[in-house]
């Protein structure tokens, strides 16, 4: 009799046993396939979400840095270039420089190709004077437009120049003297039109008058001279005053450089805080997604072995029950001359076919449940199944191996029975 015919007869005759074992295999394989696809899709969706959030955070960081750049820019200049003869003790006591240096220093510095640590260069002339027309002691500052850089693009200026014949008035002066924009006032015998009324700043700026550099030089009799240059420290030189000082003094050795550290620190901290906060949010999101992924991996890693073990036990027990019930038939077949190998092939073929059929249905069921219930969109899920196709084929090929392994002990026991002893028992 043909071995495959015997296998088919065996399956049909003991169909309940075969169906129960097949259900165990289908359940095990579908659980493995479905849970693995769910986990892979979760990781895929997580990576896509993280990538999208990474892009959003990078854009957010750029926007926040731009916002903080505007905010910190309003703090004003934070690098001060003074004449070498200027006493810093006097400068700190009086809040202005009374020594002078050539105005030509400003364009010389702006034209230097090696200057990269500062920007927004503003030359100015300062002097504390008696405003005889109002009987007030004020700080007079003459400024011109920021110097254009010869070897880099120029940014929007921090301080706009004061036009000749115009004047900007500090808060305390225009408040106490009831001055209004557009008023004509006399300063040191020269008429000026008030163009700007500055808001309260709580510094010496509140008792300061700003004019054009040319007007200040004329009133103070200091043509071609300035008392200071103000600049803004570049991001590349945060907390690196020696580098800034080295660059500037290499071009202008007759100067000294100081940093208004409070403003510089606030600027640096503001920008760093913007980037750090956004990055911290992304890092937390990454950590949460990774933690969820690990948790699911641990859960699947604990469930899958249990399911496979239960499947193997069910298949093994059912195989044992089957061969136990078929002892007499096996004895008769062997007594009729059917070889032991042929009997083993019948039961092993049944176990392999059980694994192949159960594995196929299990793969289809697990993939179907994933497509119906899995996260993400249909196209993404179908792509995940397509990408996992080699792995699914591997599962399908390994399932018969598992069912053969689970059935091996009962089969081995059955074919080792002496047919004469079995038939005598009955």
C-alpha positions in Angstrom: 0.0 0.0 0.0 1.3 3.5 -0.9 2.7 5.4 2.1 1.0 8.7 1.2 -2.3 6.8 0.9 -1.7 5.5 4.4 -1.0 9.0 5.6 -4.3 10.3 4.1 -6.2 7.4 5.6 -4.6 8.0 9.0 -5.6 11.7 8.9 -9.2 11.0 7.8 -9.7 8.2 10.3 -8.4 10.2 13.2 -9.6 13.6 12.0 -10.6 14.8 15.5 -7.0 14.3 16.7 -5.6 15.9 13.6 -8.0 18.9 13.8 -7.1 19.5 17.5 -3.4 19.4 16.8 -3.9 21.6 13.8 -5.7 24.2 15.9 -2.9 24.2 18.4 -0.4 24.8 15.6 -2.5 27.5 13.9 -2.9 29.3 17.3 0.8 29.2 18.1 1.9 30.3 14.6 -0.7 33.1 14.3 0.3 34.3 17.8 4.0 34.4 16.9 3.4 36.0 13.5 0.8 38.5 14.7 2.8 39.7 17.7 6.0 40.0 15.8 4.3 42.0 13.0 2.7 44.2 15.6 6.0 44.8 17.3 7.8 45.5 14.0 5.1 47.9 12.9 5.2 49.7 16.3 8.9 50.2 15.9 8.4 51.4 12.3 5.7 53.8 13.3 7.8 55.0 16.3 10.8 55.6 14.0 8.6 57.6 11.6 7.1 59.6 14.5 10.5 60.3 16.0 11.8 61.4 12.6 8.9 63.7 12.1 9.3 65.1 15.6 13.1 65.4 15.0 12.3 67.5 12.0 9.8 69.5 13.9 12.1 70.0 16.8 14.9 71.1 14.5 12.6 73.7 13.0 11.4 74.7 16.5 15.0 75.1 17.6 15.7 77.3 14.6 12.6 79.4 15.2 13.3 79.7 19.0 16.9 80.6 18.3 15.7 83.3 15.8 13.3 84.6 18.4 15.9 84.6 21.2 18.4 86.1 18.8 15.9 89.0 18.3 15.3 89.2 22.1 18.9 89.1 23.1 19.8 91.5 20.3 17.7 94.1 22.1 19.9 93.8 25.1 22.4 95.8 23.1 26.1 95.4 22.5 28.2 93.3 24.8 31.8 94.0 23.6 33.4 97.4 24.2 36.6 98.5 22.5 38.3 101.4 24.4 41.5 103.4 23.9 44.5 101.8 25.5 45.0 105.0 27.6 41.5 104.7 29.1 41.5 104.0 32.8 39.1 101.1 33.4 38.6 102.3 37.0 37.4 105.7 35.7 35.3 104.0 33.1 33.5 101.8 35.6 33.0 104.7 38.0 31.7 107.1 35.4 30.1 104.6 32.9 31.7 106.4 29.9 35.2 106.7 28.3 36.9 110.1 28.4 40.0 109.1 26.4 39.9 109.1 22.6 41.3 107.2 19.6 41.2 107.9 15.8 37.9 107.4 14.1 39.8 105.6 11.3 40.2 102.6 13.7 36.5 101.6 13.0 36.8 101.2 9.2 40.2 99.5 9.6 38.7 96.9 11.9 35.7 96.4 9.7 37.9 95.8 6.7 40.1 93.1 8.4 39.4 89.7 6.9 40.4 87.8 10.1 37.8 89.3 12.3 35.1 86.6 12.9 34.3 86.9 16.6 32.4 90.1 16.6 29.7 91.8 14.5 27.6 95.0 14.6 30.5 97.4 15.0 29.4 100.9 16.2 31.9 103.8 16.7 30.9 106.5 19.2 32.1 109.6 21.0 31.1 110.1 24.6 31.5 113.0 27.0 29.8 114.2 30.2 28.8 117.8 29.6 26.9 120.6 31.2 23.7 121.2 29.3 23.8 124.9 30.0 20.4 125.6 28.3 18.6 123.3 30.8 21.1 123.5 33.6 21.6 119.7 33.6 24.6 117.5 33.6 24.1 114.9 30.8 26.0 112.3 28.9 26.4 113.3 25.3 27.0 110.5 22.8 27.6 110.9 19.2 27.0 107.8 17.0 27.0 107.1 13.3 25.7 104.0 11.4 27.2 100.6 12.1 30.4 100.0 10.1 29.8 97.8 7.0 31.9 94.6 7.1 34.1 94.2 4.0 34.3 90.4 4.0 30.9 89.2 5.2 27.2 90.0 4.8 25.9 92.8 7.0 23.0 92.2 9.4 20.2 94.5 10.4 21.7 97.1 12.7 21.1 97.1 16.5 21.1 100.9 16.7 20.0 103.1 13.9 22.1 106.2 13.2 21.0 109.6 14.4 20.7 112.0 11.5 22.6 115.3 11.6 20.5 118.0 13.2 18.4 115.4 15.1 18.7 114.2 18.7 17.5 111.3 20.8 16.6 112.0 24.4 16.8 109.7 27.4 13.8 108.9 29.5 14.6 111.0 32.6 15.5 114.0 30.6 12.3 114.1 28.4 10.1 113.1 31.4 11.4 115.8 33.7 11.6 118.5 31.1 8.3 117.6 29.4 9.9 117.2 26.0 8.0 115.8 23.0 9.0 114.3 19.7 9.4 117.0 17.1 10.4 119.7 19.7 13.3 121.9 18.8 15.9 122.2 21.6 19.2 123.9 22.0 22.3 122.0 23.1 25.6 123.7 23.5 24.3 126.6 21.3 23.2 124.2 18.5 19.6 123.6 17.6 18.3 120.0 17.3 15.0 118.4 16.5 13.9 115.6 18.9 13.5 112.5 16.8 13.4 109.8 19.5 12.2 109.7 23.1 13.8 106.6 24.7 11.8 104.5 27.2 13.0 104.0 30.7 16.0 101.7 31.0 17.2 102.2 34.5 20.8 103.0 33.5 22.8 106.1 32.6 21.0 106.0 29.3 18.1 107.8 31.0 20.2 111.0 31.3 21.9 110.7 27.8 21.5 112.7 24.6 22.3 111.0 21.3 23.4 113.0 18.3 25.2 112.2 15.1 28.9 111.5 15.4 29.7 114.6 13.3 27.6 116.9 15.5 29.1 115.5 18.7 32.6 115.9 17.3 31.9 119.5 16.3 30.3 120.4 19.7 33.1 118.8 21.7 35.9 120.0 19.4 37.1 116.4 18.7 37.0 116.1 15.0 38.1 112.7 13.6 38.1 111.1 17.1 36.0 108.6 18.9 36.1 107.4 22.5 34.8 103.8 22.1 33.5 101.2 19.7 30.8 98.8 20.6 30.3 95.4 19.1 28.2 92.2 19.5 30.0 89.0 20.3 29.5 86.3 17.7 28.0 82.9 18.8 31.2 81.2 17.8 33.0 83.1 20.6 30.6 82.7 23.6 32.5 82.8 26.9 35.8 83.2 25.0 36.9 86.8 25.6 40.6 86.0 25.1 39.9 84.9 21.5 37.9 88.1 20.9 40.6 90.3 22.4 43.3 88.5 20.5 41.6 89.1 17.1 40.8 92.8 17.8 44.2 93.7 19.3 46.0 92.0 16.4 44.5 94.7 14.2 44.3 97.6 16.7 47.1 97.1 19.3 46.4 100.5 20.8 43.1 99.4 22.2 41.7 97.4 25.1 38.7 95.1 24.9 36.2 94.4 27.7 33.1 92.3 27.8 29.8 93.3 29.4 29.5 89.8 30.9 26.0 90.1 32.2 24.6 90.7 28.8 26.9 88.2 27.1 25.9 85.5 29.7 22.2 86.3 29.3 22.5 86.0 25.6 24.3 82.7 25.7 22.1 81.2 28.3 18.9 82.3 26.4 20.0 80.7 23.2 21.3 77.5 24.8 18.1 77.2 26.8 16.1 77.4 23.7 18.0 74.6 22.0 18.3 72.5 25.2 14.6 72.6 26.1 13.6 71.5 22.6 16.2 68.8 22.5 15.1 67.6 26.0 11.5 67.2 24.8 12.7 65.1 21.8 15.0 63.0 24.1 12.1 62.3 26.4 9.9 61.3 23.5 12.6 59.0 22.2 13.1 57.5 25.7 9.3 56.9 26.1 9.0 55.2 22.7 12.1 53.1 23.4 10.7 52.1 26.8 7.4 51.2 25.3 9.1 49.2 22.6 11.3 47.3 25.2 8.2 46.6 27.3 6.4 45.1 24.3 9.5 43.1 23.3 9.7 41.7 26.9 6.0 40.8 26.8 6.3 39.1 23.4 9.6 37.4 24.5 7.8 35.9 27.5 4.5 35.0 25.7 5.9 33.4 22.5 8.0 30.7 24.3 4.9 29.8 26.4 2.7 29.5 23.3 5.3 27.4 21.4 5.8 25.2 24.4 2.1 24.7 24.9 1.7 24.0 21.2 4.5 21.4 21.3 3.0 19.8 24.4 -0.5 19.6 22.8 0.9 18.1 19.6 3.1 15.7 21.5 0.2 14.6 23.8 -2.1 14.1 20.8 0.5 12.2 19.0 1.0 10.0 22.0 -2.7 9.4 22.3 -2.9 8.6 18.6 -0.1 6.0 18.6 -1.3 4.6 21.9 -4.7 3.9 20.4 -3.1 2.6 17.2 -0.8 0.0 18.9 -2.9 -3.0 17.7 -3.1 -1.6 14.1 0.7 -0.9 14.1 1.3 -4.5 15.4 -1.0 -6.0 12.7 0.8 -3.9 10.0 4.2 -5.0 11.2 3.0 -8.7 11.4 1.8 -8.4 7.8 5.3 -7.4 6.8 5.1 -3.6 6.7 8.6 -2.3 7.6 9.3 -0.2 10.7 10.6 2.6 8.5 7.4 2.8 6.5 5.3 3.0 9.7 7.6 5.8 11.0 7.2 7.6 7.7 3.4 7.5 8.0 3.4 9.1 11.4 6.2 11.5 10.6 4.5 12.5 7.3 1.3 13.2 9.2 3.3 15.4 11.7 5.1 17.2 8.9 1.8 17.8 7.0 0.2 19.0 10.2 3.0 21.5 10.6 2.8 22.6 7.0 -1.0 23.1 7.0 -1.2 24.6 10.4 1.8 26.8 9.7 0.2 28.1 6.5 -3.1 28.8 8.2 -1.3 30.4 11.2 0.7 32.7 9.0 -2.4 33.8 7.0 -4.4 34.3 10.2 -1.6 36.2 12.0 -1.0 38.5 9.0 -4.7 38.9 8.5 -5.3 40.0 12.1 -2.3 42.4 11.8 -3.8 43.9 8.6 -7.2 44.3 10.2 -6.2 45.5 13.7 -2.6 46.7 13.4 -1.5 50.3 13.9 -0.8 52.7 11.0 -2.4 52.9 7.6 -3.2 50.0 5.3 -0.4 50.8 2.8 2.1 50.9 5.7 0.8 47.6 7.1 0.9 45.9 3.7 4.5 47.1 3.2 5.4 45.7 6.6 4.0 42.3 5.6 5.9 42.4 2.3 9.1 43.3 4.0 8.6 40.5 6.5 7.9 37.9 3.8 11.2 36.1 4.1 10.7 35.8 7.8 7.2 34.5 7.3 8.5 31.9 4.9 11.1 30.9 7.5 8.3 30.5 10.1 6.4 28.4 7.7 9.4 26.1 7.0 10.2 25.8 10.7 6.7 24.8 11.8 6.9 21.2 10.4 10.2 20.8 12.2 8.5 21.8 15.5 5.6 19.4 15.0 8.0 16.6 14.0 10.1 17.2 17.1 7.0 17.2 19.3 5.8 13.9 17.7 9.2 12.2 17.6 9.1 10.5 21.1 5.6 9.0 20.6 6.5 7.8 17.1 9.8 6.3 18.3 8.0 4.5 21.1 5.4 3.1 18.7 7.8 1.7 16.2 9.9 0.0 18.9 7.0 -2.1 20.1 7.2 -5.9 19.5 4.2 -6.8 17.3 4.0 -10.3 18.9 3.9 -8.8 22.4 1.3 -6.2 21.4 -1.0 -8.8 19.7 -0.7 -11.2 22.7 -1.8 -8.4 25.0 -5.0 -8.2 23.2 
